[in-house]
Amino acid sequence: MTKPSRALFGLFLFLPLAAAQETHDHGVPEKLGKVSFPISCSPAVQDQFNRGVALLHSFAYSAANESFQQVAALDPKCAMAHWGSAMTYYRQLWDPPLIPRYIPTAQKEIETAQQIGTSSDRERQFIHALSLIYHDADKVPYATRALNYEQAMRALAAEYKNDVEIQVFYALALIANAPPTDKTHAKQKEALALLEPLYRSHPDHPGIPHYIIHACDNAELAQAGLPAARAYSQIAPSAPHALHMPSHIFTRLGMWDDSIASNLAARTAAQQQGDTPEELHAMDYLVYAYLQKDRCQDALQVIRQLQGMSQIDTADFKASYAATAIPIRYAVERGQWSDAAKIAPPANAPPHVAAIAFWARGLGLARTGKPELARADADRLHQIEMQLHNAGNDYWATQVGILAREVTAWSAQASGNPNEAATELRACADVEDAIEKLPVTPGPVIPAREQLGEMLLLQGHADLALQEFQESLHNAPGRLGALQGMARASELAARK
């Protein structure tokens, strides 16, 4: 593979993440699918309200909010217009699902909906359910409020079993509350039991295939999500997120050419609509897929384009994660350890974003014979782990803890302690395999079990390495590093 020059690598190794105003999707997509959400407001606003809901189902949040605001302007007595606006601030599958600076605005919208009131019991229950997300947001933990919302939507879904929108929004609540540690995927399967029959009867609804994809974004269910992945981009082709979402399934199945096509289209649409976070999200998945196809020059071209971008909001996890991960993937996936050892964490990024930079640098230092320096990055990762744990972010605390232990393992390997190194890295792999990823990432930069296979190869244990690579490929099909590792391990094992 072609190595970039040191000067060129410096362009993206320390990419600045300039703080800027949040840039979202501007303009209203023209092809959004078909949504019918009857409301008791003026008949003149029904189409506009449906449009807002369709945008909402494709996570075009700011455009959806504009649509609901237009409904409110045309019919000041329409309580559901304010429900819709408040709903655009509840981004259930994003990290975080509620952006703190928007909570007061959302609270005002839901309070306005309650004050206006409605003669429809169905609408009152929709409004009440969402109010549980925003009530006492500064006092009640988010997980408690999200569960309260899910339970309210469950009651609504039980009462209105034939109401498509109620069932779809309830399914989304189930998916959003699915524990990452539940490898049985019970809530995802419950959501699929609602969504799959609706998909057959409402094939043009944008939310149904979208949420099927999210429910199936795991190794167990990915194959079942492939038909929805094929369809969603055709249902709502003007929504950048609809163009990107199929790649979640393609990535799970190792369908790299399909993922590349999906994210090229999504990136173009997001760029045209000024949605920088969505553009970066597509670029991250694009680079991931390019690297699995060994298309390193194409990946490098994306990195050059990233270096020229501005207006990246460091407070936006989706944007910050992608902008940080992209150059790290390029260095670490290709084993360019000297380059990885020079990576610096981005300024003002969320701690769990900075963590992947400390991890990459720690691996680079350990793999270039500087284990003591690497251990300093492992210590910093443990500090971030505790910071996240104390903040109640247990998911990312666990993920950062894995990163810290990986650096410790490779430091032990570099220090001549192979048994300690393999034991530590195996423990990382077991923990990582037991937890699902979140939608914002394609997965770990390098799965811990793939790293374990590489370490066992270095230690001369080809048979053991082969087993780890095979298991890693079961969890993450088609990864180039695991495929190459398996080939090397098979060759070495055959010589014995």
FENMOWO-V574818 format. One record per pair of residues at least 6 apart in sequence whose C-alpha atoms are under 6 Angstrom apart, sorted by the first residue. I is the first residue (numbers start at 0). J is the second residue. D is the distance in whole Angstrom. If there is no record, write none. Layout:
BEGIN
{{I & J & D} {I & J & D}}
END
This chain:
BEGIN
{{11 & 306 & 6} {12 & 342 & 6} {16 & 311 & 6} {16 & 313 & 6} {17 & 311 & 6} {18 & 312 & 5} {18 & 313 & 5} {19 & 310 & 5} {19 & 312 & 5} {21 & 312 & 6} {22 & 274 & 6} {22 & 275 & 6} {23 & 274 & 4} {24 & 272 & 5} {24 & 273 & 5} {24 & 274 & 4} {25 & 272 & 5} {25 & 273 & 6} {27 & 62 & 6} {28 & 237 & 5} {28 & 238 & 6} {29 & 237 & 6} {30 & 235 & 5} {30 & 237 & 5} {31 & 235 & 4} {32 & 203 & 5} {32 & 204 & 5} {32 & 205 & 5} {32 & 234 & 5} {32 & 235 & 5} {33 & 203 & 5} {33 & 204 & 5} {34 & 49 & 6} {34 & 53 & 6} {34 & 204 & 6} {35 & 49 & 6} {36 & 49 & 6} {40 & 77 & 5} {44 & 70 & 6} {51 & 63 & 5} {51 & 66 & 5} {51 & 67 & 6} {54 & 63 & 5} {55 & 63 & 6} {56 & 206 & 5} {60 & 87 & 5} {64 & 84 & 5} {67 & 80 & 5} {67 & 83 & 6} {67 & 84 & 6} {70 & 80 & 6} {71 & 80 & 5} {78 & 112 & 4} {78 & 115 & 6} {78 & 116 & 6} {81 & 108 & 5} {81 & 112 & 5} {82 & 109 & 6} {82 & 126 & 6} {85 & 105 & 5} {85 & 108 & 5} {85 & 109 & 6} {89 & 96 & 6} {89 & 97 & 6} {90 & 96 & 5} {91 & 175 & 6} {92 & 175 & 6} {106 & 133 & 6} {128 & 148 & 5} {128 & 151 & 5} {131 & 144 & 6} {131 & 148 & 6} {132 & 144 & 5} {149 & 172 & 5} {152 & 169 & 5} {156 & 165 & 6} {156 & 166 & 6} {170 & 190 & 5} {173 & 186 & 6} {174 & 187 & 5} {177 & 186 & 5} {179 & 434 & 5} {179 & 435 & 5} {180 & 434 & 5} {187 & 214 & 5} {194 & 207 & 6} {203 & 234 & 6} {208 & 227 & 5} {208 & 231 & 6} {212 & 224 & 5} {215 & 221 & 5} {215 & 224 & 5} {221 & 248 & 6} {228 & 245 & 4} {232 & 241 & 5} {232 & 242 & 5} {239 & 265 & 5} {239 & 268 & 5} {239 & 269 & 5} {242 & 261 & 6} {242 & 265 & 5} {243 & 261 & 6} {243 & 262 & 5} {243 & 265 & 5} {246 & 258 & 5} {249 & 258 & 6} {252 & 476 & 6} {253 & 476 & 5} {253 & 477 & 5} {255 & 288 & 5} {259 & 285 & 5} {262 & 281 & 5} {262 & 285 & 6} {266 & 278 & 5} {266 & 281 & 6} {269 & 278 & 5} {276 & 318 & 4} {279 & 318 & 6} {279 & 321 & 6} {280 & 321 & 6} {283 & 321 & 5} {283 & 325 & 6} {286 & 298 & 5} {289 & 298 & 6} {291 & 478 & 6} {291 & 479 & 5} {313 & 319 & 5} {313 & 348 & 5} {320 & 352 & 5} {330 & 339 & 6} {336 & 363 & 4} {339 & 359 & 6} {339 & 360 & 5} {339 & 363 & 5} {340 & 360 & 4} {340 & 363 & 4} {340 & 364 & 5} {342 & 360 & 5} {344 & 353 & 5} {344 & 356 & 5} {357 & 376 & 6} {358 & 402 & 6} {361 & 373 & 4} {361 & 376 & 5} {361 & 406 & 6} {362 & 406 & 6} {364 & 373 & 5} {365 & 373 & 5} {365 & 409 & 6} {365 & 410 & 5} {368 & 413 & 6} {370 & 410 & 5} {370 & 413 & 6} {377 & 403 & 5} {377 & 406 & 6} {380 & 403 & 5} {384 & 396 & 5} {384 & 399 & 6} {384 & 400 & 6} {387 & 396 & 5} {388 & 396 & 5} {401 & 427 & 6} {405 & 424 & 6} {408 & 420 & 4} {408 & 423 & 5} {408 & 424 & 6} {411 & 420 & 5} {412 & 420 & 5} {424 & 451 & 6} {428 & 447 & 5} {428 & 448 & 5} {436 & 442 & 6} {448 & 471 & 6} {449 & 468 & 6} {449 & 471 & 6} {449 & 481 & 6} {452 & 464 & 4} {452 & 467 & 5} {452 & 468 & 6} {455 & 464 & 5} {456 & 464 & 6} {461 & 488 & 5} {461 & 492 & 5} {462 & 492 & 6} {465 & 485 & 5} {465 & 488 & 5} {468 & 481 & 5} {468 & 485 & 6}}
END
